[in-house]
Amino acid sequence: MTTTEPAGPSVDYDDHDLLGQADWVIGGEAARKARQQGLYAGYVAFLGALVYGLPIVQTVFRTSDAGSLGRQLSSPMAIALLVASVCALLGAVVFAGRFRGPVVPPMPWIDLVLSAPLDRALALRRWWGYAAVGGLFLGTLGGLTVGAGLAFANLGGVVSIVVTTAAGAALGVLATRLWLWSQVRSWPGPDRGLTLLWRVPDALRELHAESLRAHSANTSTLAGSALTGNLRTARLALTRPVHHGRSARLRPGRPFGVLVRRDVLGLRRTPGAFLSGLGLTALGGAVVTWAFAQPAAPSVAATIGLLPLYLGFGAWSEGLRLQADNVGTPSLLGTNEVAEAVAHLVAPTALTTLVLGAWVGVTAVFGPVPASATLSLVIVLVLVVAGNVFAAFRGSPTFVLRPQTVVGWYALPALSVIVVGSVVAVLTKAGSYTWLSIVSWLAYVLLFWSISRVRRLTYLHRT
């Protein structure tokens, strides 16, 4: 006769309590400080929008005729550019989510907590909360800044503030959820549809531990390369296998032509880089052309359009960056370093010229384009070329590595383009052609100085 021993008492575990204990063991006091740093970052962003964002938005609307500017901003072309800008922003978010998503817990949490029999949505909810609150805050702050700028410039009232704030908040929420959806799609899984945009708990449960480890490693790589000024490491970490144009081959020829064709082939094999460059260049070229060609456009509009134009040119300049990454090594094609750099500038310069020429043609359909505007666009093109050469061959930082100085070091080429280009826009709108001719020489001096750095860095690496 067998006897059955009574079963032990059942134990109910509280997942929230277990996660709280794991948080204290793994994060400790650092977890609480991280939350305080997030609040401080939000406070700094609010002050930046109040001190810099609001005055800039007011300047954009105050330095032009309100009636003419209102008609141009409500035109189909302006609405199409706004839609394209929003789509470009959302596309950039989706692209970033493939490498670094919004939910990236520390590696000990991935190894020790996610392997436990807990609801993954509950275990990852905190990091999603950080990203969701951050996206909502930034979107709301951006919309509030634009609406308040319209109101202070007497171009809108309380209704405009409410509408732009609500639109900014909605855009922030949508961008954050697309970011999470892209992170889910970075790892094969059974559920990767668009319905995950409103099923956030299911999206969190679809995040695989290996995918989270990869995103955590990418975060460390990107942060380390950014702080040390070694962008080559970041580019290698973000490189993906080539799936397009694999059957295409380079035709033999002279070294200069081969280098140009190699850059064209590189853009063909990386359609994402080509399309992102096309979108940014089209957006920046439209704003810059409008700023120079339309009398009602404010001069500060050129300042806004120069950044996407600069970034779009950079997206097409992968060959130039690869030469800078391998600076000092002997050329296999027998060209010198300056000729190689000039060859790598042919494709992006030709594409940018086509985009700017197309926008000048579109503008000419609706009215005459002043000759000064065309000449100023040529100066802007020279500035963009010089800034990208400067950015590629800036070398390694030689100062004490602090976050503020590193950010300034990264932003110096773009700031050079934006500052000189803004001065060109102001002088063009004012008709000060004597000063404009003097300032235009700054663009050519910056170009020749940037090209001279190619030879200088090459000799430094060889010695």
C-alpha positions in Angstrom: 0.0 0.0 0.0 1.4 3.3 -1.1 1.0 6.5 0.7 0.9 9.9 -1.1 2.8 12.6 0.6 0.9 15.9 0.8 2.0 18.5 -1.7 3.9 21.4 -0.4 2.2 24.8 -0.1 1.9 26.7 -3.4 3.9 29.9 -3.5 2.7 32.9 -5.5 5.4 35.2 -6.8 4.8 38.8 -7.5 6.5 39.7 -10.8 6.7 43.4 -9.9 8.4 42.5 -6.6 10.9 40.2 -8.3 11.7 42.8 -10.9 12.2 45.4 -8.2 14.7 43.2 -6.4 16.5 42.5 -9.6 16.6 46.2 -10.4 18.2 46.9 -7.1 20.7 44.1 -7.3 21.8 44.9 -10.9 21.4 48.6 -11.1 21.5 49.7 -7.5 21.9 53.4 -6.9 22.9 53.9 -10.6 19.4 53.2 -11.7 17.9 56.0 -9.6 20.6 58.4 -10.9 19.8 57.4 -14.5 16.2 58.6 -14.0 17.5 61.9 -12.5 19.8 62.3 -15.5 16.8 61.8 -17.8 14.8 64.5 -16.0 17.8 66.8 -16.3 18.1 66.2 -20.0 14.4 67.1 -20.4 15.0 70.3 -18.4 18.0 71.2 -20.6 15.9 70.5 -23.8 13.1 72.8 -22.5 15.5 75.6 -21.8 17.1 75.2 -25.2 13.8 75.4 -26.9 12.9 78.5 -24.9 16.2 80.3 -25.3 17.1 79.3 -28.9 14.2 77.6 -30.6 11.5 80.2 -30.0 13.6 83.2 -31.1 14.7 81.3 -34.3 11.1 80.4 -35.2 10.0 84.0 -34.6 12.9 85.3 -36.8 11.8 83.0 -39.6 8.3 84.5 -39.6 9.1 88.1 -38.7 11.8 88.7 -41.4 9.3 88.5 -44.3 6.0 89.8 -45.5 3.3 87.9 -43.6 0.8 87.8 -46.5 3.3 86.6 -49.1 4.8 84.1 -46.7 1.4 82.7 -45.7 0.4 82.2 -49.4 3.7 80.4 -50.1 3.6 78.2 -47.0 0.0 77.1 -47.9 0.9 76.3 -51.5 0.8 72.7 -52.7 4.6 72.7 -53.1 5.1 73.7 -49.4 2.6 71.1 -48.2 4.4 68.4 -50.3 7.7 69.4 -48.8 6.2 69.3 -45.3 4.9 65.8 -45.9 8.2 64.8 -47.4 10.0 66.1 -44.3 7.8 64.1 -42.0 8.3 61.0 -44.1 12.0 61.5 -44.1 12.0 61.8 -40.3 10.0 58.6 -39.9 12.2 56.8 -42.4 15.3 57.8 -40.4 13.7 56.5 -37.3 12.9 53.1 -39.0 16.5 53.0 -40.3 17.9 53.7 -36.8 15.8 51.0 -35.2 17.6 48.3 -37.2 20.8 49.0 -35.3 19.7 50.6 -32.0 16.1 50.5 -30.9 14.3 52.2 -28.0 14.4 49.2 -25.7 18.0 48.4 -24.8 18.5 47.3 -21.2 21.9 46.7 -19.8 23.7 43.4 -20.6 23.3 42.0 -17.1 19.6 42.5 -17.2 19.4 40.7 -20.6 21.5 37.7 -19.3 20.0 37.3 -15.9 16.4 38.6 -15.9 15.1 37.9 -19.4 16.0 34.3 -19.1 13.7 34.0 -16.0 10.1 32.8 -16.4 8.7 36.4 -16.3 6.5 38.3 -18.7 8.9 39.9 -21.2 6.6 42.8 -21.7 6.8 43.5 -18.0 10.5 43.0 -17.8 11.2 45.5 -20.6 8.4 48.0 -19.8 10.7 50.4 -18.1 13.0 51.0 -21.0 10.0 51.4 -23.3 8.5 53.9 -20.9 11.7 56.0 -21.1 11.6 56.0 -24.9 7.8 56.7 -25.1 7.9 59.6 -22.6 11.0 61.0 -24.4 9.4 60.9 -27.8 6.1 62.4 -26.5 8.1 65.1 -24.7 10.3 66.1 -27.7 7.4 66.0 -30.1 5.2 68.2 -27.9 8.1 70.6 -27.2 8.8 70.9 -31.0 5.1 71.6 -31.8 4.8 74.0 -28.9 7.9 75.9 -30.1 6.6 76.3 -33.6 3.1 77.3 -32.4 4.4 79.8 -29.9 6.7 81.3 -32.6 3.7 81.7 -34.9 1.7 83.4 -32.1 4.5 85.8 -31.0 5.0 86.7 -34.7 1.3 87.7 -34.9 0.7 85.0 -37.5 -1.5 82.8 -35.3 -3.3 82.6 -32.0 -4.1 80.1 -29.3 -5.6 77.7 -31.9 -2.3 77.5 -33.8 -0.5 76.7 -30.6 -2.9 73.9 -29.7 -2.9 72.5 -33.3 0.9 72.4 -33.6 1.4 71.0 -30.1 -1.1 68.2 -30.8 0.5 67.5 -34.2 4.0 67.4 -32.6 2.8 65.1 -29.8 1.2 62.7 -32.4 4.3 62.7 -34.5 6.5 61.9 -31.4 4.2 59.0 -30.5 4.2 57.7 -34.0 8.0 58.0 -34.4 8.6 56.2 -31.1 6.3 53.3 -32.0 7.9 53.0 -35.5 11.2 52.9 -33.8 10.1 49.9 -31.6 8.5 48.2 -34.7 11.8 48.5 -36.6 13.7 47.0 -33.6 11.3 44.1 -33.6 11.9 43.6 -37.3 15.7 43.5 -36.9 15.4 39.9 -35.7 13.4 37.1 -37.4 10.1 36.4 -35.6 6.6 35.1 -36.2 4.9 38.5 -35.6 6.4 41.5 -37.3 3.3 43.2 -38.9 2.3 46.8 -38.6 -0.3 45.9 -36.0 2.5 45.9 -33.4 2.3 49.7 -33.6 -0.7 49.7 -31.3 0.0 46.3 -29.6 3.0 47.5 -27.6 3.0 44.7 -25.1 3.1 42.1 -27.9 5.9 44.0 -29.6 7.9 43.9 -26.4 7.3 40.1 -26.1 8.6 39.7 -29.7 12.0 41.2 -28.8 14.5 38.4 -28.8 17.3 38.2 -26.2 20.0 37.9 -29.0 18.6 40.9 -30.7 18.7 42.9 -27.5 22.4 41.8 -27.0 23.2 43.0 -30.5 21.5 46.4 -29.9 23.3 46.7 -26.6 26.6 46.0 -28.3 25.9 48.5 -31.0 25.1 51.1 -28.4 28.5 50.6 -26.7 30.3 50.6 -30.1 28.6 53.8 -31.2 29.1 55.6 -27.9 32.8 54.6 -27.8 33.5 55.6 -31.3 31.7 58.9 -30.9 33.5 59.8 -27.7 37.0 58.9 -29.1 36.4 60.5 -32.5 36.8 57.2 -34.3 33.9 57.2 -36.7 35.3 54.4 -38.8 34.4 51.9 -36.0 30.8 53.1 -36.1 30.6 52.8 -39.9 32.0 49.3 -39.8 29.5 48.3 -37.1 26.6 49.6 -39.1 27.6 48.1 -42.4 25.3 45.5 -43.8 25.9 42.9 -46.5 25.4 44.1 -50.1 22.4 42.5 -51.8 21.9 44.9 -54.8 24.0 45.1 -58.0 26.3 42.2 -57.1 26.5 41.2 -60.8 27.8 44.6 -61.9 31.5 44.9 -62.5 33.8 47.9 -63.0 35.0 48.5 -66.6 38.8 49.1 -67.0 40.0 52.5 -67.8 42.1 55.4 -66.5 42.4 55.7 -62.7 40.3 58.9 -62.4 37.4 57.4 -64.4 37.6 54.1 -62.6 37.3 55.9 -59.2 34.2 57.8 -60.4 32.5 54.7 -61.7 33.3 52.9 -58.5 31.5 55.5 -56.5 28.5 55.2 -58.9 28.6 51.5 -58.5 28.7 51.9 -54.7 25.5 54.0 -54.8 23.9 51.4 -57.0 24.7 48.7 -54.5 23.5 50.7 -51.5 20.1 52.1 -52.6 19.4 53.1 -49.0 22.3 55.6 -49.1 21.3 56.9 -52.5 17.6 57.4 -51.5 18.5 59.0 -48.2 20.9 61.4 -50.0 18.3 62.2 -52.6 15.6 62.9 -50.0 17.9 65.2 -47.9 19.3 67.0 -50.9 15.9 67.5 -52.4 14.5 68.9 -49.2 17.5 71.2 -48.5 17.8 72.3 -52.1 14.1 73.2 -52.2 14.4 75.4 -49.1 17.7 77.0 -50.1 16.4 77.7 -53.6 13.2 79.2 -52.2 15.2 81.3 -49.8 17.4 82.8 -52.5 14.9 83.1 -55.4 11.8 84.4 -53.6 11.8 88.0 -52.2 9.2 87.1 -49.6 11.3 84.2 -48.2 13.2 85.0 -45.0 17.0 84.9 -45.1 17.1 82.5 -42.2 15.3 79.9 -44.4 18.7 79.3 -46.1 20.1 78.5 -42.7 17.5 75.8 -42.2 17.9 74.3 -45.6 21.7 74.2 -45.6 21.9 71.4 -43.0 19.9 68.8 -45.0 21.7 69.8 -48.2 25.0 69.2 -46.4 23.9 65.9 -45.0 22.5 64.7 -48.3 25.8 65.4 -50.1 27.5 63.5 -47.3 25.2 60.5 -47.9 26.5 60.3 -51.4 30.2 60.7 -50.4 31.0 57.2 -49.1 34.0 57.0 -51.4 35.5 60.1 -49.9 35.0 58.8 -46.4 36.6 55.4 -47.3 39.6 57.2 -48.7 39.8 59.2 -45.4 39.5 55.9 -43.4 42.5 54.4 -45.3 44.5 57.6 -45.6 48.2 57.0 -45.8 48.0 53.7 -47.6 49.4 53.5 -51.1 46.9 53.8 -53.9 46.5 50.6 -55.9 45.4 52.6 -59.0 48.5 54.9 -59.1 46.8 58.2 -58.4 47.9 60.7 -55.9 45.8 61.6 -52.8 44.4 64.9 -54.1 43.3 63.5 -57.5 41.7 60.6 -55.7 39.7 62.9 -53.4 38.6 65.0 -56.4 37.5 61.9 -58.2 35.4 60.9 -55.2 33.7 64.4 -55.3 32.5 64.0 -58.9 29.4 61.8 -58.3 28.0 63.7 -55.3 28.7 67.1 -56.8 27.0 66.1 -60.1 23.9 64.7 -58.3 23.7 67.8 -56.0 24.0 70.1 -59.1 21.2 68.2 -60.8 18.9 68.6 -57.8 19.6 72.3 -57.4 19.2 72.8 -61.1 15.9 71.0 -61.1 14.6 73.3 -58.3 15.8 76.4 -60.1 13.8 75.1 -63.1 10.7 74.6 -61.1 11.0 78.0 -59.5 11.5 79.6 -63.0 8.1 78.2 -64.0 6.3 80.3 -61.5 8.4 83.5 -61.8 11.8 84.9 -62.9 14.9 83.7 -61.0 17.4 86.5 -60.2 20.9 86.0 -61.5 22.2 86.8 -58.0 20.2 83.8 -56.7 21.8 81.4 -59.2 25.3 82.7 -58.4 24.6 82.4 -54.7 23.5 78.8 -55.2 26.9 78.1 -56.9 28.6 79.5 -53.8 26.4 77.3 -51.6 27.4 74.2 -53.7 31.1 75.1 -53.2 30.5 75.4 -49.5 28.8 72.1 -49.2 31.6 70.4 -51.1 34.2 72.1 -48.9 32.4 71.1 -45.7 32.2 67.4 -46.6 35.9 67.3 -47.5 36.6 69.0 -44.2 34.4 66.5 -42.4 36.0 63.5 -44.1 39.6 64.6 -43.5 39.4 66.3 -40.2 41.7 63.7 -38.7 41.7 62.5 -35.1 40.9 64.8 -32.1 44.1 66.2 -30.5 42.4 67.8 -27.5 41.3 66.4 -24.1 38.2 64.3 -24.9 35.2 65.8 -23.1 31.6 65.5 -24.4 31.3 69.2 -25.1 34.5 69.5 -27.0 33.8 66.3 -29.0 30.4 67.6 -30.0 32.0 70.9 -31.2 34.6 69.0 -33.1 32.0 67.0 -34.9 29.8 70.0 -35.7 32.6 72.3 -36.9 32.3 71.4 -40.6 28.5 71.7 -40.7 28.7 75.0 -38.7 31.2 76.4 -41.2 28.8 75.6 -44.0 25.8 77.0 -42.2 27.5 80.2 -40.9 29.1 81.2 -44.2 26.0 80.2 -46.2 23.7 82.2 -43.9 25.9 85.3 -44.5 25.7 84.7 -48.3 21.9 84.6 -48.0 21.7 87.8 -46.0 24.0 89.6 -48.4 22.1 88.3 -51.4 18.7 89.4 -50.1 20.1 92.8 -49.2 21.8 93.3 -52.6 25.2 93.9 -51.1 27.1 92.4 -54.0 30.5 93.9 -53.0 30.5 92.2 -49.7 29.0 89.1 -51.3 32.0 88.8 -53.6 34.3 89.1 -50.6 32.4 86.5 -48.6 32.3 84.1 -51.6 36.1 83.9 -51.5 35.7 82.4 -48.0 33.9 79.5 -49.6 36.8 78.9 -52.1 39.4 79.3 -49.3 37.6 76.7 -47.2 37.5 74.4 -50.2 41.2 74.7 -51.0 42.1 74.4 -47.3 40.0 71.3 -47.0 41.7 69.7 -50.0 45.1 70.7 -48.6 44.3 68.6 -45.5 44.1 65.5 -47.7 47.8 65.8 -48.6 48.7 66.8 -45.0 46.9 63.9 -43.4 48.4 61.5 -45.9 52.0 62.6 -45.2 51.4 62.5 -41.4 50.2 58.9 -41.6 53.1 57.9 -43.8 55.7 59.4 -41.5 
